[in-house]
Amino acid sequence: MKKFLWIFISTLMFLVAALNFFIYQYRLNDTFNRTRQRLISIASNVVLSIDAQEVLKIPLEQRSEGTPEYLAIYYKLEEIKNKNLPFVKYIYIMTTTVKPGILQYVVDADPVPQIITARCPTSLPGDKYDARQLPEMLEAYNAPTADRKITTDAWGTFISGYAPIRDTTGVTIAILGVDSDGTSIQIMQKSTKTRGIIVLFTGLLFIISFTTLIKYH
């Protein structure tokens, strides 16, 4: 009788843990997908208000930060970012370099960190950014997209959406990026992993209990 009771308890533990895991996994996927779609939507709408010719006028040098061409787009991006706070943390425009996968900033609504040190990155015109590990950022030259996983760089932990900025002939001359803080989703991912381990443990417990009962029954 005690053996049957132990199997019942281990089975119940497994079912509860599995149900909890699948519910949490569903919530995680839903939150991640909704975040991606919202970022794609914001990026796609913002590029409609960006004049590609004005972007091309900005020299890719740090001293361009104070030029009228730079400031006109900077204030536009800053206004859009402020309207979408706290969801949007950073919004910026990047273009290619001669090196595949290496992009460079054109305009960023937050070009410098709050505390500037020699090791702090900046995103002033011409500053380089290594996007070789971010396939979605590079895909944005073809169509609007968003990260399929949380990314972490010197600026923080994010999920980002992107859209191409095209000239009147349809040629992509730059991309626009929108970053949202990915910390909360990252915490959910870690929690889901923990729940998966619990499911595995309780599953093994059930198998051991059931095997023991069959063996000695």
PABAZA-175678 format. One record per residue (C-alpha): residue in three letters; x, y, z. Coordinates in steps of 0.001 Angstrom, whole numbers. Layout:
PABAZA-175678
- rest/xx/yy/zz
- ALA/X/Y/Z
...
END
This chain:
PABAZA-175678
- rest/xx/yy/zz
- MET/0/0/0
- LYS/2820/2392/878
- LYS/4469/1696/-2477
- PHE/1286/2597/-4342
- LEU/971/5761/-2252
- TRP/4549/6738/-3092
- ILE/3905/6204/-6817
- PHE/729/8272/-6587
- ILE/2618/11114/-4868
- SER/5526/11013/-7341
- THR/3088/10929/-10270
- LEU/1178/13889/-8881
- MET/4433/15821/-8360
- PHE/5459/15120/-11945
- LEU/2109/16199/-13400
- VAL/2029/19416/-11368
- ALA/5630/20257/-12296
- ALA/5005/19471/-15981
- LEU/1824/21561/-16090
- ASN/3605/24451/-14379
- PHE/6481/24198/-16872
- PHE/4266/24181/-19967
- ILE/2143/27084/-18720
- TYR/5256/29137/-17967
- GLN/6826/28170/-21310
- TYR/3670/29335/-23086
- ARG/3741/32658/-21211
- LEU/7416/33114/-22079
- ASN/6872/32426/-25784
- ASP/3818/34679/-25887
- THR/5636/37550/-24149
- PHE/8681/37174/-26401
- ASN/6632/37051/-29607
- ARG/4471/40032/-28625
- THR/7615/42014/-27796
- ARG/9143/41135/-31174
- GLN/6018/42154/-33064
- ARG/5724/45436/-31181
- LEU/9364/46294/-31909
- ILE/8946/45457/-35598
- SER/5823/47619/-35713
- ILE/7538/50591/-34070
- ALA/10632/50337/-36296
- SER/8522/49961/-39451
- ASN/6428/53015/-38590
- VAL/9399/55168/-37620
- VAL/11258/54652/-40909
- LEU/8258/56110/-42763
- SER/9102/59475/-41203
- ILE/12842/59281/-41963
- ASP/14103/60969/-45132
- ALA/16840/58778/-46618
- GLN/18450/61763/-48347
- GLU/18749/63586/-45015
- VAL/20423/60513/-43514
- LEU/22932/60420/-46361
- LYS/23866/64056/-45713
- ILE/25287/63252/-42269
- PRO/29097/62801/-42402
- LEU/30119/59632/-40557
- GLU/32431/61452/-38153
- GLN/31969/62183/-34458
- ARG/32107/65933/-35065
- SER/28861/65612/-37070
- GLU/26931/65276/-33799
- GLY/26128/68986/-33686
- THR/25299/69560/-37345
- PRO/21771/70616/-38395
- GLU/21336/67408/-40421
- TYR/22228/65246/-37448
- LEU/20157/67217/-34946
- ALA/17042/67178/-37151
- ILE/16943/63371/-37117
- TYR/18234/63115/-33549
- TYR/15326/65151/-32153
- LYS/12861/63129/-34206
- LEU/14218/59852/-32817
- GLU/14326/61269/-29291
- GLU/10672/62322/-29539
- ILE/9626/58878/-30727
- LYS/11624/57200/-27962
- ASN/10057/59417/-25293
- LYS/6576/58611/-26592
- ASN/7279/54897/-26217
- LEU/8930/54921/-22788
- PRO/9588/52739/-20873
- PHE/9217/50054/-23557
- VAL/11825/51627/-25848
- LYS/15240/52204/-24301
- TYR/17325/53065/-27372
- ILE/16551/54034/-30947
- TYR/19219/54599/-33602
- ILE/20212/54500/-37267
- MET/23133/52449/-38599
- THR/24726/51878/-41972
- THR/27307/49516/-43430
- THR/31096/49705/-43483
- VAL/33590/48110/-45874
- LYS/33863/45154/-43459
- PRO/31043/42579/-43696
- GLY/29036/42437/-40471
- ILE/30542/45630/-39076
- LEU/28080/48513/-38999
- GLN/28498/52135/-37980
- TYR/26204/54554/-36246
- VAL/24688/57465/-38111
- VAL/22315/58872/-35484
- ASP/21453/57669/-31980
- ALA/18950/59265/-29600
- ASP/21337/58285/-26755
- PRO/24844/58598/-28210
- VAL/26798/58536/-24940
- PRO/26431/56676/-21629
- GLN/25442/58542/-18471
- ILE/28924/58137/-17009
- ILE/31682/58498/-19595
- THR/34924/56577/-19037
- ALA/37621/55377/-21398
- ARG/35911/51963/-21599
- CYS/32368/53195/-22190
- PRO/31102/52751/-25755
- THR/29628/55663/-27650
- SER/27301/55658/-30631
- LEU/28326/58857/-32339
- PRO/28392/59130/-36149
- GLY/30991/56747/-37527
- ASP/31368/54674/-34335
- LYS/31604/50996/-35263
- TYR/29362/48176/-34053
- ASP/30075/44473/-34517
- ALA/26825/42881/-35713
- ARG/28302/39581/-36862
- GLN/26548/37723/-34035
- LEU/23244/39474/-34710
- PRO/21825/37952/-37903
- GLU/18486/39737/-37555
- MET/20195/43131/-37516
- LEU/21893/42281/-40798
- GLU/18657/40826/-42216
- ALA/17020/44215/-41664
- TYR/18609/45444/-44880
- ASN/16053/43270/-46661
- ALA/12937/43564/-44487
- PRO/11706/44516/-40996
- THR/12651/41933/-38379
- ALA/13519/41496/-34691
- ASP/15941/39483/-32584
- ARG/14967/35851/-32090
- LYS/16905/35689/-28840
- ILE/17964/38040/-26056
- THR/21258/39783/-26783
- THR/23767/41355/-24428
- ASP/26414/43916/-25346
- ALA/28298/46789/-23712
- TRP/25037/48784/-23558
- GLY/22987/46167/-21714
- THR/20594/43256/-22293
- PHE/18017/43744/-25039
- ILE/15607/42420/-27569
- SER/15673/44657/-30637
- GLY/13584/45346/-33709
- TYR/14868/46683/-37020
- ALA/13595/48107/-40307
- PRO/15324/49218/-43525
- ILE/15555/52881/-44511
- ARG/15162/53030/-48288
- ASP/15694/55829/-50777
- THR/13202/56764/-53502
- THR/14475/53969/-55743
- GLY/13910/51326/-53053
- VAL/17577/50832/-52203
- THR/18334/50350/-48499
- ILE/20805/53006/-47374
- ALA/20660/52312/-43613
- ILE/18666/50487/-40952
- LEU/16777/51763/-37942
- GLY/17017/49865/-34662
- VAL/14780/49937/-31600
- ASP/15978/48361/-28337
- SER/13778/47191/-25479
- ASP/15178/46043/-22144
- GLY/15301/42244/-22233
- THR/16081/41685/-18555
- SER/12555/40632/-17543
- ILE/12315/38135/-20418
- GLN/15778/36830/-19579
- ILE/14618/36214/-15987
- MET/11593/34330/-17348
- GLN/13911/32210/-19505
- LYS/16042/31270/-16494
- SER/12924/30484/-14468
- THR/11607/28281/-17284
- LYS/14918/26417/-17375
- THR/14678/25802/-13615
- ARG/11142/24484/-14027
- GLY/12387/22182/-16785
- ILE/14983/20727/-14429
- ILE/12271/20153/-11798
- VAL/10134/18338/-14397
- LEU/13121/16140/-15295
- PHE/13809/15357/-11626
- THR/10200/14486/-10779
- GLY/9955/12429/-13982
- LEU/12981/10380/-12950
- LEU/11489/9988/-9486
- PHE/8272/8638/-11004
- ILE/10141/6201/-13266
- ILE/12261/4901/-10383
- SER/9189/4487/-8180
- PHE/7192/2712/-10884
- THR/10119/419/-11812
- THR/10649/-479/-8169
- LEU/6986/-1378/-7740
- ILE/6950/-3599/-10838
- LYS/10187/-5298/-9802
- TYR/9067/-6194/-6273
- HIS/5326/-6600/-6753
END
